[in-house]
Amino acid sequence: MTAAGRSGSDAGDANADGTRAAPSVITGRVLGPDGTPVIGAMVMVTGDSPRHQDIGQVTGPDGTYRYGALIPGRYTLLARAADGRSGTGQVTVNPGSQAVLDITVQEEDRQ
């Protein structure tokens, strides 16, 4: 299971006048082992991630998902494709920024 995470600011980290910064966002794609988008995968925030409103997102036709209105912090996401393949990834979200996390789903190791 692999994931690539990167974080950048598209709205600035804080407002100088003391007003609230724009909400933080996580976006990304769920990909198969060959790099093709996975349509209809469920993406869930898991574990000890900060509290959030969204329970789960389903990837669109291009394998993308989006979580908005997040508080800053470190998030763990789990992606599960309809065929059972899964993958996880972690990303840190800064105040008022958009973090990108692409998750690659793999077959389970069977022993």
Secondary structure, 3 states (H helix, E strand, C coil): CEEEEEEECCCCCCCCCCCCCCCEEEEEEEECCCCCECCCCEEEEECCCCCCCCCEEECCCCCEEEEEEECCEEEEEEEECCCCCEEEEEEEECCCCEEEEEEECECCCCC
